[in-house]
Amino acid sequence: MKKALLMLSLIALLGAGGWFWWSNGSAPTVTGELNLYGNIEVRLVNLAFNANGRIVDMTVSEGARVQPGQPLAQLETSQLEALRNAAASRVEAQQQQVNALLAGTRPEEIDKLRAELQEARAQSLNARRSLQRQQDLAQKGLASPQDLDNARTVAEAAVARVHAVEAGLALAVAGPRAEDVAAAQATLSALQADLALAERNLAEAALHAPAAGVIQSRILEPGDMASSQRPVYTLALTEPLWARVYVDGPHLGRIRQGMPAAVSSDSFPDKQYSGWVGYISPSAEFTPKQVQTEEVRADLVYQVHVFVCNPQDELRLGMPVTVMLDLDREPVATPGCGQ
């Protein structure tokens, strides 16, 4: 019985010791420095025209370094230039109409209307006198009814002409109606919008680099028909440059955005590039097959992007790198390569 109790105590002691060793010795430990392994990544941009047409010129080839705004390709523009010129002519014509309305009636036209009014009044006065004479003669039986009617008609017509000239003079002095000016200005605005659209279409016949980078692929050639759905170049952006690495669960809690990093590559093993943690995935994924580590990691890992400064342009897309993080260092509030 004593031997049995002794054996049970020994087994319990060995079990407790084994559990203690496993929980404190074999479990992953979080040290002050963490090495991660991954590859350099860059953003790729497919560059396409925002217009349809035939390519007449392409100025760069694969491997060329380009700067923001640098011309890369050009479409044929004769039709677009004709449309722009026609729109510009319509704008100029409408602008002259608006200017004429805003200027109002010319003084010479007003003076002419005033002279016509004086003439009309004089003719009206003469017509009334002639009518009065015909009325006097008719009372004496010396004028026929037809002559009296003719004199009366002429007098009435002369009065009506006076009223018409007076109204025309009043309109000339008042100038154009506000509604007419507003309508002409609205038409001018619409034509100006058409001109702006024509000028933009003409400008979009030229393809420019949106950012600094390296031409990775030249897809089309002069003579090809281009459209917004057909990329002309593939541009690899030189900024930002980052390393895609993966972190296991035990270390994830100590990695924060902005934490400084040192990056090294097999091509330059004695050289380190400064960087910082820029992105930490909110969800886990299975360890990618291409990721190699010094020891067996957990099956579920978290993707992390470490931005890298590359002043000498030595790092390339896909290059394997090692990222060293000092887990005891505090994150930088505004990290960057200029610091």
C-alpha positions as CSV (number, residue, x, y, z in Angstrom):
1,M,0.0,0.0,0.0
2,K,2.8,2.4,0.9
3,K,4.6,1.6,-2.3
4,A,1.4,2.3,-4.3
5,L,0.9,5.7,-2.6
6,L,4.6,6.6,-3.2
7,M,4.2,5.7,-6.9
8,L,1.0,7.8,-7.2
9,S,2.7,10.8,-5.5
10,L,5.7,10.5,-7.9
11,I,3.5,10.4,-11.0
12,A,1.5,13.5,-9.8
13,L,4.8,15.3,-9.1
14,L,6.2,14.4,-12.6
15,G,2.9,15.6,-14.2
16,A,2.9,18.9,-12.4
17,G,6.6,19.4,-13.4
18,G,5.8,18.6,-17.0
19,W,2.9,21.0,-17.1
20,F,5.1,23.7,-15.5
21,W,7.8,23.1,-18.1
22,W,5.3,23.2,-21.0
23,S,3.5,26.3,-19.9
24,N,6.7,28.2,-19.1
25,G,9.4,26.7,-21.3
26,S,7.9,25.4,-24.5
27,A,5.2,28.1,-24.9
28,P,6.1,31.0,-27.2
29,T,7.9,33.9,-25.4
30,V,7.8,37.5,-26.4
31,T,11.2,39.1,-26.5
32,G,12.3,42.7,-26.9
33,E,13.3,42.1,-30.6
34,L,11.2,40.5,-33.3
35,N,12.4,39.4,-36.7
36,L,9.8,39.1,-39.4
37,Y,10.2,37.8,-43.0
38,G,8.5,38.9,-46.1
39,N,8.8,40.6,-49.5
40,I,9.0,44.1,-50.9
41,E,5.7,45.3,-52.4
42,V,4.8,48.3,-54.5
43,R,1.5,49.7,-55.8
44,L,0.9,49.1,-59.5
45,V,-1.1,51.6,-61.5
46,N,-2.7,50.8,-64.9
47,L,-2.5,54.0,-66.9
48,A,-5.1,54.6,-69.6
49,F,-6.4,57.5,-71.6
50,N,-9.7,59.0,-70.5
51,A,-10.6,59.4,-74.1
52,N,-10.9,57.3,-77.3
53,G,-8.6,57.7,-80.2
54,R,-5.6,56.5,-82.1
55,I,-2.2,56.7,-80.4
56,V,0.3,58.8,-82.4
57,D,3.2,59.0,-79.9
58,M,4.6,57.1,-76.9
59,T,7.6,58.7,-75.2
60,V,8.8,56.1,-72.6
61,S,9.5,52.4,-72.5
62,E,9.9,49.7,-69.9
63,G,12.2,50.6,-67.1
64,A,12.0,54.3,-67.5
65,R,11.7,56.4,-64.4
66,V,9.0,59.1,-64.6
67,Q,8.1,62.1,-62.6
68,P,4.6,63.4,-61.7
69,G,3.1,65.2,-64.7
70,Q,5.6,63.8,-67.3
71,P,4.0,63.2,-70.7
72,L,3.9,59.6,-71.6
73,A,1.7,59.2,-74.7
74,Q,-0.4,61.3,-77.1
75,L,-3.6,60.7,-79.1
76,E,-4.5,62.1,-82.5
77,T,-6.2,65.5,-81.8
78,S,-7.4,67.1,-85.1
79,Q,-11.0,66.3,-84.5
80,L,-10.8,67.4,-80.9
81,E,-9.2,70.7,-81.9
82,A,-11.9,71.4,-84.4
83,L,-14.6,70.8,-81.8
84,R,-12.8,73.1,-79.3
85,N,-12.4,75.9,-82.0
86,A,-16.1,75.6,-82.9
87,A,-17.1,75.9,-79.2
88,A,-14.8,78.9,-78.8
89,S,-16.5,80.7,-81.7
90,R,-19.9,80.1,-80.3
91,V,-18.8,81.6,-77.0
92,E,-17.4,84.6,-78.7
93,A,-20.6,85.3,-80.7
94,Q,-22.8,85.0,-77.6
95,Q,-20.4,87.2,-75.6
96,Q,-20.9,89.9,-78.2
97,Q,-24.7,89.6,-77.9
98,V,-24.4,89.9,-74.1
99,N,-22.2,92.9,-74.4
100,A,-24.6,94.6,-76.7
101,L,-27.5,94.0,-74.3
102,L,-25.5,95.3,-71.4
103,A,-24.4,98.4,-73.3
104,G,-28.0,99.3,-74.1
105,T,-29.2,101.4,-77.1
106,R,-26.5,103.6,-78.7
107,P,-26.9,107.4,-78.3
108,E,-27.0,107.8,-82.1
109,E,-30.0,105.5,-82.3
110,I,-31.8,107.5,-79.6
111,D,-31.1,110.7,-81.4
112,K,-32.5,109.2,-84.6
113,L,-35.7,108.2,-82.8
114,R,-36.1,111.7,-81.4
115,A,-35.7,113.2,-84.8
116,E,-38.3,110.7,-86.2
117,L,-40.6,111.7,-83.4
118,Q,-40.3,115.4,-84.3
119,E,-41.1,114.5,-87.9
120,A,-44.1,112.4,-86.9
121,R,-45.5,115.2,-84.7
122,A,-45.0,117.7,-87.5
123,Q,-46.8,115.4,-90.0
124,S,-49.6,114.8,-87.4
125,L,-50.0,118.6,-87.0
126,N,-50.2,119.1,-90.7
127,A,-52.7,116.2,-91.1
128,R,-55.0,117.7,-88.4
129,R,-54.9,121.1,-90.2
130,S,-55.7,119.5,-93.5
131,L,-58.6,117.7,-91.8
132,Q,-59.9,120.9,-90.3
133,R,-59.9,122.6,-93.8
134,Q,-61.8,119.7,-95.3
135,Q,-64.3,119.9,-92.5
136,D,-64.8,123.7,-93.1
137,L,-65.2,123.1,-96.9
138,A,-67.6,120.3,-96.3
139,Q,-69.8,122.5,-94.2
140,K,-69.9,124.9,-97.1
141,G,-70.6,122.1,-99.5
142,L,-67.3,122.6,-101.3
143,A,-65.7,119.3,-100.3
144,S,-66.9,115.8,-101.1
145,P,-67.4,113.2,-98.4
146,Q,-64.6,111.2,-99.9
147,D,-62.1,114.0,-99.5
148,L,-63.2,114.4,-95.9
149,D,-62.8,110.7,-95.1
150,N,-59.3,110.7,-96.7
151,A,-58.2,113.7,-94.6
152,R,-59.6,112.1,-91.4
153,T,-57.7,108.8,-92.2
154,V,-54.4,110.6,-92.8
155,A,-54.8,112.5,-89.5
156,E,-55.5,109.3,-87.6
157,A,-52.5,107.6,-89.2
158,A,-50.3,110.5,-88.3
159,V,-51.4,110.3,-84.7
160,A,-50.8,106.6,-84.5
161,R,-47.3,107.0,-86.0
162,V,-46.5,109.6,-83.3
163,H,-47.5,107.1,-80.6
164,A,-45.4,104.3,-82.2
165,V,-42.3,106.5,-82.4
166,E,-42.8,107.7,-78.8
167,A,-43.0,104.0,-77.6
168,G,-39.9,103.1,-79.6
169,L,-38.0,106.0,-78.1
170,A,-39.1,105.0,-74.6
171,L,-37.9,101.4,-75.1
172,A,-34.6,102.7,-76.5
173,V,-34.0,104.9,-73.5
174,A,-35.0,102.2,-71.0
175,G,-32.6,99.7,-72.6
176,P,-33.1,95.9,-72.8
177,R,-35.3,94.0,-70.3
178,A,-33.6,92.3,-67.4
179,E,-35.1,89.0,-68.5
180,D,-33.5,89.3,-72.0
181,V,-30.1,90.0,-70.4
182,A,-30.4,87.1,-68.0
183,A,-31.4,84.8,-70.8
184,A,-28.5,85.8,-72.9
185,Q,-26.1,85.4,-70.0
186,A,-27.5,81.9,-69.3
187,T,-26.9,80.9,-72.9
188,L,-23.4,82.3,-72.6
189,S,-22.8,80.2,-69.5
190,A,-24.0,77.0,-71.3
191,L,-21.7,77.7,-74.2
192,Q,-18.8,78.4,-71.9
193,A,-19.4,75.0,-70.3
194,D,-19.4,73.3,-73.7
195,L,-16.0,75.0,-74.4
196,A,-14.6,73.9,-71.1
197,L,-15.7,70.3,-71.9
198,A,-14.1,70.5,-75.3
199,E,-10.8,71.8,-73.9
200,R,-10.8,69.1,-71.3
201,N,-11.4,66.4,-73.9
202,L,-8.5,67.9,-75.8
203,A,-6.3,67.9,-72.7
204,E,-7.2,64.3,-72.0
205,A,-5.7,63.3,-75.3
206,A,-2.4,63.4,-73.6
207,L,-1.4,60.8,-71.0
208,H,0.7,62.0,-68.1
209,A,2.3,60.2,-65.2
210,P,0.2,60.6,-62.0
211,A,3.1,60.1,-59.6
212,A,6.8,59.2,-59.5
213,G,7.5,55.6,-60.5
214,V,9.0,53.1,-62.9
215,I,7.3,52.0,-66.1
216,Q,6.9,48.2,-65.6
217,S,5.0,47.4,-68.8
218,R,4.4,49.1,-72.2
219,I,1.2,47.5,-73.3
220,L,0.1,49.5,-76.4
221,E,2.0,51.0,-79.3
222,P,1.6,54.0,-81.7
223,G,-1.2,53.1,-84.1
224,D,-3.3,51.2,-81.5
225,M,-6.8,52.4,-80.7
226,A,-6.9,53.6,-77.0
227,S,-9.8,53.9,-74.7
228,S,-10.5,54.2,-71.0
229,Q,-10.8,50.4,-70.8
230,R,-7.4,49.7,-72.4
231,P,-4.3,50.4,-70.3
232,V,-1.3,51.8,-72.1
233,Y,1.3,51.4,-69.4
234,T,1.7,49.7,-66.0
235,L,3.4,52.1,-63.6
236,A,5.1,50.8,-60.4
237,L,5.0,53.6,-57.8
238,T,8.3,54.2,-56.0
239,E,6.5,55.7,-53.1
240,P,5.3,54.3,-50.9
241,L,7.5,51.2,-50.7
242,W,6.6,48.6,-48.1
243,A,7.3,45.1,-47.0
244,R,4.5,42.6,-46.5
245,V,5.2,40.5,-43.4
246,Y,3.2,38.2,-41.1
247,V,3.0,38.2,-37.3
248,D,1.7,35.5,-35.1
249,G,-0.8,36.0,-32.3
250,P,1.5,36.1,-29.3
251,H,3.5,39.0,-30.8
252,L,0.6,40.9,-32.3
253,G,-0.4,42.7,-29.1
254,R,3.0,44.4,-28.9
255,I,3.1,45.7,-32.5
256,R,1.6,49.1,-33.0
257,Q,1.3,51.5,-36.0
258,G,4.2,53.9,-36.2
259,M,6.6,51.6,-34.5
260,P,10.1,52.1,-36.0
261,A,11.6,49.2,-38.0
262,A,14.9,48.2,-39.6
263,V,14.8,46.3,-42.9
264,S,17.6,44.3,-44.5
265,S,17.8,42.3,-47.7
266,D,19.9,39.4,-49.0
267,S,21.3,41.7,-51.7
268,F,22.7,44.2,-49.1
269,P,23.0,42.1,-45.9
270,D,25.2,44.6,-44.2
271,K,22.8,47.5,-44.9
272,Q,19.7,48.5,-43.0
273,Y,16.8,50.6,-44.3
274,S,14.7,52.6,-41.9
275,G,11.0,52.1,-41.8
276,W,7.9,51.9,-39.7
277,V,4.8,49.8,-39.2
278,G,2.0,51.3,-41.3
279,Y,-0.8,48.8,-41.4
280,I,-1.9,45.9,-39.2
281,S,-4.6,43.6,-40.5
282,P,-7.7,43.4,-38.3
283,S,-8.3,39.7,-39.2
284,A,-6.1,36.6,-39.2
285,E,-5.3,34.4,-42.1
286,F,-3.4,31.1,-42.7
287,T,0.3,31.4,-43.1
288,P,1.2,31.9,-46.8
289,K,3.4,29.2,-48.2
290,Q,6.0,31.7,-49.4
291,V,6.7,33.0,-45.9
292,Q,9.7,31.3,-44.3
293,T,10.6,31.8,-40.7
294,E,13.3,30.6,-38.4
295,E,10.9,28.5,-36.4
296,V,7.5,27.0,-36.8
297,R,4.8,29.7,-36.3
298,A,1.1,29.4,-35.6
299,D,-1.1,28.5,-38.5
300,L,-3.0,31.7,-38.1
301,V,-1.0,35.0,-38.6
302,Y,-1.8,38.7,-39.2
303,Q,-0.6,40.6,-42.2
304,V,1.5,43.7,-41.4
305,H,2.8,46.4,-43.8
306,V,6.1,47.9,-42.9
307,F,6.9,51.1,-45.0
308,V,10.5,51.3,-46.0
309,C,12.7,54.2,-47.0
310,N,14.7,53.5,-50.2
311,P,16.8,56.6,-50.9
312,Q,19.3,54.8,-53.1
313,D,16.6,52.9,-55.1
314,E,18.1,49.5,-54.1
315,L,15.0,47.7,-53.1
316,R,12.9,46.0,-55.8
317,L,9.4,44.5,-56.1
318,G,9.3,41.0,-54.7
319,M,12.7,41.2,-53.0
320,P,12.9,39.0,-49.8
321,V,13.6,41.1,-46.7
322,T,14.0,40.7,-43.0
323,V,12.2,43.2,-40.8
324,M,13.5,43.8,-37.3
325,L,11.2,45.4,-34.7
326,D,12.3,46.5,-31.3
327,L,9.1,45.8,-29.4
328,D,10.2,48.0,-26.5
329,R,10.4,51.2,-28.7
330,E,7.4,53.6,-28.7
331,P,5.6,54.4,-32.0
332,V,6.4,57.6,-33.8
333,A,3.4,60.0,-34.1
334,T,4.2,61.1,-37.7
335,P,6.7,58.6,-39.1
336,G,8.4,59.3,-42.5
337,C,11.6,59.0,-44.4
338,G,12.5,62.6,-43.8
339,Q,13.0,62.1,-40.1
